[in-house]
Amino acid sequence: MKIPIGELISKADAEVLKLNHAASTLMQYRWAWHRFAVFCFEQGITEFTDETLAAYLQFLTTERAEGRFQEWKYKLLRKTALVLSEVNDTGMYRWKLSKHAGPNDALNPVFRLIQEHFERWLTQKGLAEATQELYAIVGRRTMTSWQGRDVPGPAALTGADVASALVSLAESYQPGSMRTVLTAVRVLCQFLEESQGCSGLVRAVPRIVSRRVRHVSVLPAEEVEMLTNTPDLGKVLGRRDRAMLLLGARTGLRPVDIVALRLRDVDWRQGQITVAQHKTNVVLTLPLLADVGEAIAGYLLHDRPAGVDDDHVFLRANAPYVALSPSGSAYDVSARAFARAGIGSQPGQGRGFRVLRSSLATRMLEGGTSLPVISGALGHRGISSAKHYLSADEERMRACCLDFAGIEPRTAMP
Protein backbone atom coordinates (compact mmCIF):
# COMPACT_ATOMS: atom_id res chain seq x y z
CA MET A 1 0.00 0.00 0.00
CA LYS A 2 1.32 3.44 -0.95
CA ILE A 3 0.75 6.36 1.41
CA PRO A 4 2.26 9.88 1.46
CA ILE A 5 5.26 10.12 3.78
CA GLY A 6 3.86 12.98 5.87
CA GLU A 7 0.51 11.26 6.34
CA LEU A 8 2.19 8.01 7.43
CA ILE A 9 4.37 9.82 9.97
CA SER A 10 1.28 11.50 11.44
CA LYS A 11 -0.47 8.14 11.79
CA ALA A 12 2.60 6.59 13.40
CA ASP A 13 2.88 9.51 15.82
CA ALA A 14 -0.74 9.00 16.88
CA GLU A 15 -0.11 5.30 17.47
CA VAL A 16 3.00 5.90 19.59
CA LEU A 17 1.14 8.51 21.65
CA LYS A 18 -1.23 5.76 22.81
CA LEU A 19 1.66 3.97 24.54
CA ASN A 20 2.22 6.70 27.16
CA HIS A 21 5.94 6.98 26.47
CA ALA A 22 7.92 9.66 28.27
CA ALA A 23 8.09 13.07 26.55
CA SER A 24 11.81 12.56 25.85
CA THR A 25 11.07 9.29 24.04
CA LEU A 26 8.40 10.93 21.89
CA MET A 27 10.86 13.68 21.02
CA GLN A 28 13.41 11.08 19.85
CA TYR A 29 10.82 9.33 17.68
CA ARG A 30 9.77 12.61 16.06
CA TRP A 31 13.37 13.64 15.44
CA ALA A 32 14.06 10.29 13.78
CA TRP A 33 10.95 10.54 11.59
CA HIS A 34 12.05 14.01 10.53
CA ARG A 35 15.38 12.53 9.40
CA PHE A 36 13.48 9.92 7.40
CA ALA A 37 11.34 12.63 5.79
CA VAL A 38 14.49 14.56 4.85
CA PHE A 39 15.97 11.41 3.27
CA CYS A 40 12.82 10.87 1.21
CA PHE A 41 12.74 14.53 0.12
CA GLU A 42 16.37 14.38 -1.02
CA GLN A 43 15.67 11.19 -2.97
CA GLY A 44 12.51 12.58 -4.55
CA ILE A 45 10.35 9.99 -2.76
CA THR A 46 6.81 11.06 -1.88
CA GLU A 47 5.14 7.76 -0.92
CA PHE A 48 6.12 4.94 1.42
CA THR A 49 6.82 1.55 -0.21
CA ASP A 50 8.87 -1.54 0.58
CA GLU A 51 11.49 -0.23 -1.81
CA THR A 52 11.63 3.05 0.11
CA LEU A 53 12.17 1.16 3.37
CA ALA A 54 14.88 -1.04 1.86
CA ALA A 55 16.72 1.99 0.44
CA TYR A 56 16.58 3.82 3.77
CA LEU A 57 17.79 0.81 5.77
CA GLN A 58 20.65 0.36 3.34
CA PHE A 59 21.50 4.06 3.72
CA LEU A 60 21.56 3.70 7.52
CA THR A 61 23.77 0.61 7.32
CA THR A 62 26.24 2.40 5.06
CA GLU A 63 26.33 5.50 7.24
CA ARG A 64 27.02 3.40 10.34
CA ALA A 65 29.73 1.36 8.59
CA GLU A 66 31.49 4.57 7.53
CA GLY A 67 31.37 5.98 11.04
CA ARG A 68 28.90 8.81 10.42
CA PHE A 69 26.29 7.34 12.80
CA GLN A 70 26.85 6.25 16.37
CA GLU A 71 25.31 2.91 17.29
CA TRP A 72 22.48 4.41 19.37
CA LYS A 73 21.51 6.75 16.55
CA TYR A 74 21.52 3.94 13.99
CA LYS A 75 19.25 1.79 16.18
CA LEU A 76 16.83 4.67 16.82
CA LEU A 77 16.58 5.59 13.13
CA ARG A 78 16.15 1.98 12.09
CA LYS A 79 13.53 1.21 14.75
CA THR A 80 11.42 4.26 13.92
CA ALA A 81 11.54 3.33 10.22
CA LEU A 82 10.22 -0.12 11.10
CA VAL A 83 7.46 1.52 13.14
CA LEU A 84 6.42 3.36 9.97
CA SER A 85 6.46 0.08 8.06
CA GLU A 86 4.25 -1.64 10.64
CA VAL A 87 1.75 1.24 10.67
CA ASN A 88 1.75 1.23 6.87
CA ASP A 89 1.04 -2.53 6.75
CA THR A 90 -1.40 -2.91 9.64
CA GLY A 91 -2.72 0.57 10.43
CA MET A 92 -1.45 0.26 14.00
CA TYR A 93 1.72 -0.23 16.05
CA ARG A 94 2.09 -2.94 18.68
CA TRP A 95 4.97 -2.13 21.01
CA LYS A 96 7.42 -4.95 21.69
CA LEU A 97 10.19 -5.31 24.22
CA SER A 98 13.41 -4.38 22.45
CA LYS A 99 16.82 -5.83 23.18
CA HIS A 100 20.10 -3.96 23.22
CA ALA A 101 20.65 -5.21 19.66
CA GLY A 102 17.96 -5.72 17.06
CA PRO A 103 17.10 -9.42 16.61
CA ASN A 104 17.73 -9.18 12.86
CA ASP A 105 20.91 -7.10 13.04
CA ALA A 106 23.15 -10.10 12.30
CA LEU A 107 21.47 -10.60 8.90
CA ASN A 108 22.74 -8.83 5.82
CA PRO A 109 20.42 -6.27 4.15
CA VAL A 110 18.95 -8.86 1.74
CA PHE A 111 17.99 -11.48 4.30
CA ARG A 112 17.10 -8.88 6.94
CA LEU A 113 14.44 -7.38 4.69
CA ILE A 114 13.08 -10.84 3.86
CA GLN A 115 12.98 -11.72 7.57
CA GLU A 116 11.06 -8.54 8.37
CA HIS A 117 8.59 -9.28 5.56
CA PHE A 118 8.26 -12.83 6.93
CA GLU A 119 7.43 -11.51 10.40
CA ARG A 120 4.76 -9.19 9.02
CA TRP A 121 3.38 -12.06 6.92
CA LEU A 122 3.06 -14.19 10.08
CA THR A 123 1.12 -11.38 11.75
CA GLN A 124 -1.24 -11.10 8.79
CA LYS A 125 -1.88 -14.85 8.97
CA GLY A 126 -3.50 -14.30 12.38
CA LEU A 127 -1.26 -16.79 14.21
CA ALA A 128 -0.96 -16.67 17.98
CA GLU A 129 1.71 -14.26 19.21
CA ALA A 130 3.81 -17.04 20.76
CA THR A 131 3.67 -18.99 17.49
CA GLN A 132 4.69 -15.90 15.53
CA GLU A 133 7.65 -15.36 17.83
CA LEU A 134 8.79 -18.98 17.58
CA TYR A 135 8.50 -19.07 13.78
CA ALA A 136 10.36 -15.75 13.55
CA ILE A 137 13.23 -17.10 15.68
CA VAL A 138 13.54 -20.26 13.60
CA GLY A 139 13.27 -18.23 10.39
CA ARG A 140 16.04 -15.90 11.58
CA ARG A 141 18.34 -18.81 12.41
CA THR A 142 17.57 -20.48 9.09
CA MET A 143 18.48 -17.34 7.16
CA THR A 144 21.64 -16.97 9.22
CA SER A 145 22.59 -20.47 8.09
CA TRP A 146 21.95 -19.57 4.44
CA GLN A 147 23.93 -16.38 4.85
CA GLY A 148 26.82 -18.44 6.19
CA ARG A 149 26.65 -20.62 3.06
CA ASP A 150 27.03 -17.45 0.95
CA VAL A 151 23.56 -17.79 -0.57
CA PRO A 152 23.11 -14.41 -2.34
CA GLY A 153 19.34 -14.28 -1.94
CA PRO A 154 16.06 -16.22 -2.07
CA ALA A 155 16.20 -16.73 -5.85
CA ALA A 156 19.30 -18.91 -5.42
CA LEU A 157 17.85 -21.16 -2.70
CA THR A 158 17.64 -24.90 -3.33
CA GLY A 159 16.41 -27.94 -1.44
CA ALA A 160 20.02 -28.64 -0.47
CA ASP A 161 20.18 -25.27 1.29
CA VAL A 162 17.04 -26.14 3.25
CA ALA A 163 18.50 -29.52 4.25
CA SER A 164 21.75 -27.86 5.33
CA ALA A 165 19.86 -25.35 7.49
CA LEU A 166 17.97 -28.19 9.20
CA VAL A 167 21.25 -29.90 10.07
CA SER A 168 22.48 -26.63 11.57
CA LEU A 169 19.26 -26.15 13.55
CA ALA A 170 19.45 -29.70 14.91
CA GLU A 171 22.67 -28.72 16.68
CA SER A 172 20.79 -26.09 18.72
CA TYR A 173 17.50 -27.87 19.49
CA GLN A 174 16.63 -30.99 21.45
CA PRO A 175 15.27 -33.92 19.39
CA GLY A 176 11.84 -33.46 20.91
CA SER A 177 11.75 -29.81 19.77
CA MET A 178 12.68 -30.57 16.17
CA ARG A 179 9.08 -31.45 15.34
CA THR A 180 8.13 -27.81 15.95
CA VAL A 181 11.27 -26.57 14.21
CA LEU A 182 10.37 -28.53 11.08
CA THR A 183 6.92 -26.95 11.08
CA ALA A 184 8.45 -23.47 11.40
CA VAL A 185 10.91 -24.09 8.54
CA ARG A 186 8.08 -25.48 6.41
CA VAL A 187 6.08 -22.28 7.02
CA LEU A 188 9.11 -20.17 6.09
CA CYS A 189 9.54 -22.13 2.86
CA GLN A 190 5.86 -21.66 2.08
CA PHE A 191 6.30 -17.90 2.54
CA LEU A 192 9.33 -17.87 0.24
CA GLU A 193 7.50 -19.83 -2.44
CA GLU A 194 4.49 -17.51 -2.26
CA SER A 195 6.28 -14.16 -2.05
CA GLN A 196 9.71 -14.70 -3.61
CA GLY A 197 8.91 -17.08 -6.46
CA CYS A 198 11.01 -19.93 -5.01
CA SER A 199 10.14 -23.53 -5.82
CA GLY A 200 10.86 -26.94 -4.34
CA LEU A 201 11.67 -25.67 -0.84
CA VAL A 202 8.67 -27.06 1.04
CA ARG A 203 9.30 -30.54 -0.38
CA ALA A 204 12.80 -30.46 1.12
CA VAL A 205 11.44 -30.35 4.69
CA PRO A 206 10.88 -33.88 6.10
CA ARG A 207 7.61 -34.63 7.86
CA ILE A 208 8.81 -37.24 10.34
CA VAL A 209 11.12 -36.65 13.27
CA SER A 210 11.91 -38.65 16.39
CA ARG A 211 10.60 -37.42 19.70
CA ARG A 212 12.14 -37.86 23.14
CA VAL A 213 10.22 -37.40 26.38
CA ARG A 214 12.25 -35.61 29.05
CA HIS A 215 12.06 -36.09 32.79
CA VAL A 216 9.55 -33.82 34.54
CA SER A 217 10.99 -31.20 36.93
CA VAL A 218 9.04 -31.29 40.19
CA LEU A 219 9.36 -29.40 43.49
CA PRO A 220 8.14 -30.58 46.90
CA ALA A 221 5.26 -28.63 48.42
CA GLU A 222 7.47 -26.78 50.92
CA GLU A 223 9.71 -25.43 48.15
CA VAL A 224 6.69 -24.29 46.14
CA GLU A 225 5.49 -22.33 49.18
CA MET A 226 8.98 -20.89 49.58
CA LEU A 227 8.93 -19.68 45.97
CA THR A 228 5.55 -17.99 46.24
CA ASN A 229 6.66 -16.13 49.37
CA THR A 230 9.92 -14.73 47.98
CA PRO A 231 8.59 -11.51 46.32
CA ASP A 232 9.05 -8.40 48.48
CA LEU A 233 5.57 -6.86 48.79
CA GLY A 234 7.17 -3.52 49.60
CA LYS A 235 8.67 -3.25 46.12
CA VAL A 236 6.89 -2.17 42.97
CA LEU A 237 6.87 -5.66 41.43
CA GLY A 238 6.31 -7.58 44.65
CA ARG A 239 2.52 -7.91 44.66
CA ARG A 240 2.34 -8.57 40.93
CA ASP A 241 4.98 -11.30 40.99
CA ARG A 242 3.48 -12.99 44.05
CA ALA A 243 0.02 -13.03 42.47
CA MET A 244 1.42 -14.59 39.29
CA LEU A 245 3.41 -17.21 41.20
CA LEU A 246 0.43 -18.16 43.35
CA LEU A 247 -1.77 -18.39 40.28
CA GLY A 248 0.70 -20.75 38.64
CA ALA A 249 1.26 -22.84 41.77
CA ARG A 250 -2.42 -23.23 42.73
CA THR A 251 -4.01 -23.64 39.29
CA GLY A 252 -1.23 -24.98 37.06
CA LEU A 253 -2.02 -22.42 34.38
CA ARG A 254 0.55 -22.13 31.61
CA PRO A 255 2.61 -18.91 31.69
CA VAL A 256 1.10 -17.78 28.38
CA ASP A 257 -2.39 -17.99 29.94
CA ILE A 258 -1.30 -16.19 33.11
CA VAL A 259 0.02 -13.16 31.23
CA ALA A 260 -3.02 -13.25 28.91
CA LEU A 261 -5.49 -13.18 31.82
CA ARG A 262 -7.93 -10.27 31.53
CA LEU A 263 -9.95 -8.44 34.14
CA ARG A 264 -13.20 -9.89 32.80
CA ASP A 265 -11.86 -13.44 33.23
CA VAL A 266 -11.96 -13.13 37.03
CA ASP A 267 -15.49 -13.59 38.42
CA TRP A 268 -15.24 -12.30 41.97
CA ARG A 269 -18.90 -13.03 42.81
CA GLN A 270 -18.77 -16.64 41.69
CA GLY A 271 -15.21 -17.12 42.90
CA GLN A 272 -13.81 -18.52 39.67
CA ILE A 273 -11.49 -17.82 36.77
CA THR A 274 -12.44 -18.62 33.18
CA VAL A 275 -9.83 -18.61 30.41
CA ALA A 276 -9.68 -19.72 26.80
CA GLN A 277 -6.34 -21.50 26.75
CA HIS A 278 -3.80 -20.23 24.28
CA LYS A 279 -2.39 -23.65 23.39
CA THR A 280 -5.61 -25.66 22.98
CA ASN A 281 -8.28 -22.92 22.72
CA VAL A 282 -10.24 -24.99 25.26
CA VAL A 283 -12.24 -22.91 27.77
CA LEU A 284 -11.13 -23.74 31.30
CA THR A 285 -12.95 -22.71 34.49
CA LEU A 286 -10.97 -22.85 37.73
CA PRO A 287 -11.84 -21.99 41.33
CA LEU A 288 -10.50 -18.66 42.60
CA LEU A 289 -8.79 -19.87 45.76
CA ALA A 290 -8.69 -17.49 48.70
CA ASP A 291 -4.94 -16.79 48.74
CA VAL A 292 -4.85 -16.36 44.96
CA GLY A 293 -7.81 -13.97 45.02
CA GLU A 294 -6.29 -11.93 47.86
CA ALA A 295 -2.97 -11.68 46.01
CA ILE A 296 -4.60 -10.55 42.75
CA ALA A 297 -6.84 -8.07 44.58
CA GLY A 298 -3.84 -6.64 46.42
CA TYR A 299 -2.01 -6.04 43.16
CA LEU A 300 -5.07 -4.50 41.45
CA LEU A 301 -5.76 -2.15 44.36
CA HIS A 302 -2.23 -1.02 45.16
CA ASP A 303 0.26 -1.53 42.34
CA ARG A 304 -1.43 -2.00 38.97
CA PRO A 305 -1.08 1.21 36.89
CA ALA A 306 -4.36 3.15 36.90
CA GLY A 307 -6.15 4.73 33.96
CA VAL A 308 -4.71 2.50 31.24
CA ASP A 309 -6.65 1.08 28.29
CA ASP A 310 -5.10 -2.39 28.46
CA ASP A 311 -7.45 -4.77 30.31
CA HIS A 312 -4.90 -7.49 31.05
CA VAL A 313 -4.65 -8.24 34.76
CA PHE A 314 -0.85 -8.16 34.87
CA LEU A 315 0.92 -5.18 33.26
CA ARG A 316 4.42 -3.82 32.94
CA ALA A 317 5.48 -1.66 35.86
CA ASN A 318 6.90 1.03 33.53
CA ALA A 319 5.40 2.81 30.54
CA PRO A 320 4.10 1.74 28.16
CA TYR A 321 1.69 -0.08 30.49
CA VAL A 322 0.91 -3.11 28.38
CA ALA A 323 0.60 -6.85 28.94
CA LEU A 324 3.70 -8.84 29.77
CA SER A 325 5.54 -10.90 27.20
CA PRO A 326 4.52 -14.58 27.53
CA SER A 327 8.00 -15.83 26.69
CA GLY A 328 10.41 -13.45 28.39
CA SER A 329 8.59 -11.54 31.13
CA ALA A 330 6.80 -14.54 32.63
CA TYR A 331 10.03 -16.50 32.81
CA ASP A 332 11.78 -13.53 34.45
CA VAL A 333 9.17 -13.53 37.23
CA SER A 334 9.68 -17.21 38.03
CA ALA A 335 13.46 -17.16 37.53
CA ARG A 336 13.79 -14.28 40.02
CA ALA A 337 11.80 -16.30 42.57
CA PHE A 338 13.95 -19.39 42.02
CA ALA A 339 17.09 -17.30 42.46
CA ARG A 340 15.84 -15.66 45.67
CA ALA A 341 14.86 -19.04 47.12
CA GLY A 342 18.08 -20.72 46.01
CA ILE A 343 16.13 -23.42 44.16
CA GLY A 344 16.76 -24.83 40.72
CA SER A 345 20.54 -24.75 40.70
CA GLN A 346 20.89 -28.40 39.66
CA PRO A 347 21.65 -29.12 35.98
CA GLY A 348 18.53 -29.84 33.94
CA GLN A 349 16.13 -28.44 36.55
CA GLY A 350 13.82 -25.80 35.15
CA ARG A 351 13.15 -22.38 36.64
CA GLY A 352 9.93 -21.49 34.84
CA PHE A 353 6.20 -21.62 35.56
CA ARG A 354 6.05 -25.09 33.98
CA VAL A 355 7.84 -26.44 37.04
CA LEU A 356 4.95 -25.15 39.17
CA ARG A 357 2.49 -26.76 36.74
CA SER A 358 4.20 -30.16 36.84
CA SER A 359 4.60 -29.94 40.63
CA LEU A 360 0.86 -29.39 41.06
CA ALA A 361 0.03 -32.31 38.75
CA THR A 362 2.44 -34.61 40.59
CA ARG A 363 1.00 -33.72 44.01
CA MET A 364 -2.49 -34.44 42.67
CA LEU A 365 -1.27 -37.79 41.36
CA GLU A 366 0.40 -38.66 44.67
CA GLY A 367 -2.86 -37.78 46.43
CA GLY A 368 -4.72 -40.40 44.43
CA THR A 369 -6.33 -38.11 41.85
CA SER A 370 -7.06 -39.96 38.63
CA LEU A 371 -5.42 -39.00 35.33
CA PRO A 372 -8.70 -37.82 33.72
CA VAL A 373 -9.30 -35.40 36.61
CA ILE A 374 -5.70 -34.10 36.45
CA SER A 375 -5.97 -33.71 32.70
CA GLY A 376 -9.22 -31.77 33.04
CA ALA A 377 -7.83 -29.50 35.75
CA LEU A 378 -4.79 -28.64 33.64
CA GLY A 379 -6.84 -28.12 30.48
CA HIS A 380 -5.39 -30.97 28.41
CA ARG A 381 -7.21 -32.23 25.33
CA GLY A 382 -6.91 -35.81 26.60
CA ILE A 383 -5.33 -37.88 29.36
CA SER A 384 -2.37 -38.83 27.16
CA SER A 385 -0.95 -35.33 27.75
CA ALA A 386 -0.88 -35.98 31.50
CA LYS A 387 0.76 -39.41 31.37
CA HIS A 388 4.31 -38.06 31.47
CA TYR A 389 3.66 -36.88 35.03
CA LEU A 390 3.62 -40.55 36.04
CA SER A 391 7.41 -40.59 35.83
CA ALA A 392 7.61 -38.10 38.73
CA ASP A 393 5.62 -40.32 41.13
CA GLU A 394 8.61 -42.26 42.46
CA GLU A 395 6.68 -44.30 45.03
CA ARG A 396 4.28 -45.80 42.50
CA MET A 397 7.01 -46.15 39.87
CA ARG A 398 8.96 -48.34 42.31
CA ALA A 399 5.90 -50.56 42.67
CA CYS A 400 6.09 -51.23 38.93
CA CYS A 401 9.61 -52.66 39.13
CA LEU A 402 9.94 -56.43 38.58
CA ASP A 403 12.25 -58.75 40.46
CA PHE A 404 14.44 -61.40 38.87
CA ALA A 405 12.03 -64.29 39.54
CA GLY A 406 12.27 -66.68 36.62
CA ILE A 407 15.11 -64.80 35.00
CA GLU A 408 17.77 -65.23 37.66
CA PRO A 409 21.31 -64.50 36.47
CA ARG A 410 23.39 -67.55 35.81
CA THR A 411 25.81 -68.65 38.52
CA ALA A 412 29.40 -68.09 37.56
CA MET A 413 31.20 -71.30 36.60
CA PRO A 414 33.87 -72.45 39.12
C-alpha positions in Angstrom: 0.0 0.0 0.0 1.3 3.4 -0.9 0.7 6.4 1.4 2.3 9.9 1.5 5.3 10.1 3.8 3.9 13.0 5.9 0.5 11.3 6.3 2.2 8.0 7.4 4.4 9.8 10.0 1.3 11.5 11.4 -0.5 8.1 11.8 2.6 6.6 13.4 2.9 9.5 15.8 -0.7 9.0 16.9 -0.1 5.3 17.5 3.0 5.9 19.6 1.1 8.5 21.6 -1.2 5.8 22.8 1.7 4.0 24.5 2.2 6.7 27.2 5.9 7.0 26.5 7.9 9.7 28.3 8.1 13.1 26.5 11.8 12.6 25.9 11.1 9.3 24.0 8.4 10.9 21.9 10.9 13.7 21.0 13.4 11.1 19.9 10.8 9.3 17.7 9.8 12.6 16.1 13.4 13.6 15.4 14.1 10.3 13.8 11.0 10.5 11.6 12.0 14.0 10.5 15.4 12.5 9.4 13.5 9.9 7.4 11.3 12.6 5.8 14.5 14.6 4.8 16.0 11.4 3.3 12.8 10.9 1.2 12.7 14.5 0.1 16.4 14.4 -1.0 15.7 11.2 -3.0 12.5 12.6 -4.6 10.4 10.0 -2.8 6.8 11.1 -1.9 5.1 7.8 -0.9 6.1 4.9 1.4 6.8 1.6 -0.2 8.9 -1.5 0.6 11.5 -0.2 -1.8 11.6 3.0 0.1 12.2 1.2 3.4 14.9 -1.0 1.9 16.7 2.0 0.4 16.6 3.8 3.8 17.8 0.8 5.8 20.7 0.4 3.3 21.5 4.1 3.7 21.6 3.7 7.5 23.8 0.6 7.3 26.2 2.4 5.1 26.3 5.5 7.2 27.0 3.4 10.3 29.7 1.4 8.6 31.5 4.6 7.5 31.4 6.0 11.0 28.9 8.8 10.4 26.3 7.3 12.8 26.9 6.2 16.4 25.3 2.9 17.3 22.5 4.4 19.4 21.5 6.7 16.6 21.5 3.9 14.0 19.3 1.8 16.2 16.8 4.7 16.8 16.6 5.6 13.1 16.1 2.0 12.1 13.5 1.2 14.8 11.4 4.3 13.9 11.5 3.3 10.2 10.2 -0.1 11.1 7.5 1.5 13.1 6.4 3.4 10.0 6.5 0.1 8.1 4.2 -1.6 10.6 1.8 1.2 10.7 1.7 1.2 6.9 1.0 -2.5 6.8 -1.4 -2.9 9.6 -2.7 0.6 10.4 -1.5 0.3 14.0 1.7 -0.2 16.1 2.1 -2.9 18.7 5.0 -2.1 21.0 7.4 -5.0 21.7 10.2 -5.3 24.2 13.4 -4.4 22.5 16.8 -5.8 23.2 20.1 -4.0 23.2 20.6 -5.2 19.7 18.0 -5.7 17.1 17.1 -9.4 16.6 17.7 -9.2 12.9 20.9 -7.1 13.0 23.1 -10.1 12.3 21.5 -10.6 8.9 22.7 -8.8 5.8 20.4 -6.3 4.1 19.0 -8.9 1.7 18.0 -11.5 4.3 17.1 -8.9 6.9 14.4 -7.4 4.7 13.1 -10.8 3.9 13.0 -11.7 7.6 11.1 -8.5 8.4 8.6 -9.3 5.6 8.3 -12.8 6.9 7.4 -11.5 10.4 4.8 -9.2 9.0 3.4 -12.1 6.9 3.1 -14.2 10.1 1.1 -11.4 11.8 -1.2 -11.1 8.8 -1.9 -14.9 9.0 -3.5 -14.3 12.4 -1.3 -16.8 14.2 -1.0 -16.7 18.0 1.7 -14.3 19.2 3.8 -17.0 20.8 3.7 -19.0 17.5 4.7 -15.9 15.5 7.7 -15.4 17.8 8.8 -19.0 17.6 8.5 -19.1 13.8 10.4 -15.8 13.5 13.2 -17.1 15.7 13.5 -20.3 13.6 13.3 -18.2 10.4 16.0 -15.9 11.6 18.3 -18.8 12.4 17.6 -20.5 9.1 18.5 -17.3 7.2 21.6 -17.0 9.2 22.6 -20.5 8.1 22.0 -19.6 4.4 23.9 -16.4 4.9 26.8 -18.4 6.2 26.7 -20.6 3.1 27.0 -17.5 1.0 23.6 -17.8 -0.6 23.1 -14.4 -2.3 19.3 -14.3 -1.9 16.1 -16.2 -2.1 16.2 -16.7 -5.8 19.3 -18.9 -5.4 17.8 -21.2 -2.7 17.6 -24.9 -3.3 16.4 -27.9 -1.4 20.0 -28.6 -0.5 20.2 -25.3 1.3 17.0 -26.1 3.3 18.5 -29.5 4.3 21.8 -27.9 5.3 19.9 -25.4 7.5 18.0 -28.2 9.2 21.2 -29.9 10.1 22.5 -26.6 11.6 19.3 -26.2 13.6 19.4 -29.7 14.9 22.7 -28.7 16.7 20.8 -26.1 18.7 17.5 -27.9 19.5 16.6 -31.0 21.4 15.3 -33.9 19.4 11.8 -33.5 20.9 11.8 -29.8 19.8 12.7 -30.6 16.2 9.1 -31.4 15.3 8.1 -27.8 16.0 11.3 -26.6 14.2 10.4 -28.5 11.1 6.9 -27.0 11.1 8.4 -23.5 11.4 10.9 -24.1 8.5 8.1 -25.5 6.4 6.1 -22.3 7.0 9.1 -20.2 6.1 9.5 -22.1 2.9 5.9 -21.7 2.1 6.3 -17.9 2.5 9.3 -17.9 0.2 7.5 -19.8 -2.4 4.5 -17.5 -2.3 6.3 -14.2 -2.0 9.7 -14.7 -3.6 8.9 -17.1 -6.5 11.0 -19.9 -5.0 10.1 -23.5 -5.8 10.9 -26.9 -4.3 11.7 -25.7 -0.8 8.7 -27.1 1.0 9.3 -30.5 -0.4 12.8 -30.5 1.1 11.4 -30.3 4.7 10.9 -33.9 6.1 7.6 -34.6 7.9 8.8 -37.2 10.3 11.1 -36.7 13.3 11.9 -38.6 16.4 10.6 -37.4 19.7 12.1 -37.9 23.1 10.2 -37.4 26.4 12.2 -35.6 29.1 12.1 -36.1 32.8 9.6 -33.8 34.5 11.0 -31.2 36.9 9.0 -31.3 40.2 9.4 -29.4 43.5 8.1 -30.6 46.9 5.3 -28.6 48.4 7.5 -26.8 50.9 9.7 -25.4 48.1 6.7 -24.3 46.1 5.5 -22.3 49.2 9.0 -20.9 49.6 8.9 -19.7 46.0 5.5 -18.0 46.2 6.7 -16.1 49.4 9.9 -14.7 48.0 8.6 -11.5 46.3 9.0 -8.4 48.5 5.6 -6.9 48.8 7.2 -3.5 49.6 8.7 -3.3 46.1 6.9 -2.2 43.0 6.9 -5.7 41.4 6.3 -7.6 44.7 2.5 -7.9 44.7 2.3 -8.6 40.9 5.0 -11.3 41.0 3.5 -13.0 44.1 0.0 -13.0 42.5 1.4 -14.6 39.3 3.4 -17.2 41.2 0.4 -18.2 43.4 -1.8 -18.4 40.3 0.7 -20.7 38.6 1.3 -22.8 41.8 -2.4 -23.2 42.7 -4.0 -23.6 39.3 -1.2 -25.0 37.1 -2.0 -22.4 34.4 0.5 -22.1 31.6 2.6 -18.9 31.7 1.1 -17.8 28.4 -2.4 -18.0 29.9 -1.3 -16.2 33.1 0.0 -13.2 31.2 -3.0 -13.2 28.9 -5.5 -13.2 31.8 -7.9 -10.3 31.5 -10.0 -8.4 34.1 -13.2 -9.9 32.8 -11.9 -13.4 33.2 -12.0 -13.1 37.0 -15.5 -13.6 38.4 -15.2 -12.3 42.0 -18.9 -13.0 42.8 -18.8 -16.6 41.7 -15.2 -17.1 42.9 -13.8 -18.5 39.7 -11.5 -17.8 36.8 -12.4 -18.6 33.2 -9.8 -18.6 30.4 -9.7 -19.7 26.8 -6.3 -21.5 26.7 -3.8 -20.2 24.3 -2.4 -23.7 23.4 -5.6 -25.7 23.0 -8.3 -22.9 22.7 -10.2 -25.0 25.3 -12.2 -22.9 27.8 -11.1 -23.7 31.3 -12.9 -22.7 34.5 -11.0 -22.9 37.7 -11.8 -22.0 41.3 -10.5 -18.7 42.6 -8.8 -19.9 45.8 -8.7 -17.5 48.7 -4.9 -16.8 48.7 -4.9 -16.4 45.0 -7.8 -14.0 45.0 -6.3 -11.9 47.9 -3.0 -11.7 46.0 -4.6 -10.6 42.8 -6.8 -8.1 44.6 -3.8 -6.6 46.4 -2.0 -6.0 43.2 -5.1 -4.5 41.5 -5.8 -2.2 44.4 -2.2 -1.0 45.2 0.3 -1.5 42.3 -1.4 -2.0 39.0 -1.1 1.2 36.9 -4.4 3.2 36.9 -6.1 4.7 34.0 -4.7 2.5 31.2 -6.6 1.1 28.3 -5.1 -2.4 28.5 -7.5 -4.8 30.3 -4.9 -7.5 31.0 -4.7 -8.2 34.8 -0.9 -8.2 34.9 0.9 -5.2 33.3 4.4 -3.8 32.9 5.5 -1.7 35.9 6.9 1.0 33.5 5.4 2.8 30.5 4.1 1.7 28.2 1.7 -0.1 30.5 0.9 -3.1 28.4 0.6 -6.8 28.9 3.7 -8.8 29.8 5.5 -10.9 27.2 4.5 -14.6 27.5 8.0 -15.8 26.7 10.4 -13.4 28.4 8.6 -11.5 31.1 6.8 -14.5 32.6 10.0 -16.5 32.8 11.8 -13.5 34.4 9.2 -13.5 37.2 9.7 -17.2 38.0 13.5 -17.2 37.5 13.8 -14.3 40.0 11.8 -16.3 42.6 13.9 -19.4 42.0 17.1 -17.3 42.5 15.8 -15.7 45.7 14.9 -19.0 47.1 18.1 -20.7 46.0 16.1 -23.4 44.2 16.8 -24.8 40.7 20.5 -24.8 40.7 20.9 -28.4 39.7 21.7 -29.1 36.0 18.5 -29.8 33.9 16.1 -28.4 36.6 13.8 -25.8 35.1 13.2 -22.4 36.6 9.9 -21.5 34.8 6.2 -21.6 35.6 6.0 -25.1 34.0 7.8 -26.4 37.0 5.0 -25.2 39.2 2.5 -26.8 36.7 4.2 -30.2 36.8 4.6 -29.9 40.6 0.9 -29.4 41.1 0.0 -32.3 38.7 2.4 -34.6 40.6 1.0 -33.7 44.0 -2.5 -34.4 42.7 -1.3 -37.8 41.4 0.4 -38.7 44.7 -2.9 -37.8 46.4 -4.7 -40.4 44.4 -6.3 -38.1 41.9 -7.1 -40.0 38.6 -5.4 -39.0 35.3 -8.7 -37.8 33.7 -9.3 -35.4 36.6 -5.7 -34.1 36.5 -6.0 -33.7 32.7 -9.2 -31.8 33.0 -7.8 -29.5 35.8 -4.8 -28.6 33.6 -6.8 -28.1 30.5 -5.4 -31.0 28.4 -7.2 -32.2 25.3 -6.9 -35.8 26.6 -5.3 -37.9 29.4 -2.4 -38.8 27.2 -0.9 -35.3 27.7 -0.9 -36.0 31.5 0.8 -39.4 31.4 4.3 -38.1 31.5 3.7 -36.9 35.0 3.6 -40.5 36.0 7.4 -40.6 35.8 7.6 -38.1 38.7 5.6 -40.3 41.1 8.6 -42.3 42.5 6.7 -44.3 45.0 4.3 -45.8 42.5 7.0 -46.1 39.9 9.0 -48.3 42.3 5.9 -50.6 42.7 6.1 -51.2 38.9 9.6 -52.7 39.1 9.9 -56.4 38.6 12.3 -58.7 40.5 14.4 -61.4 38.9 12.0 -64.3 39.5 12.3 -66.7 36.6 15.1 -64.8 35.0 17.8 -65.2 37.7 21.3 -64.5 36.5 23.4 -67.5 35.8 25.8 -68.6 38.5 29.4 -68.1 37.6 31.2 -71.3 36.6 33.9 -72.4 39.1 
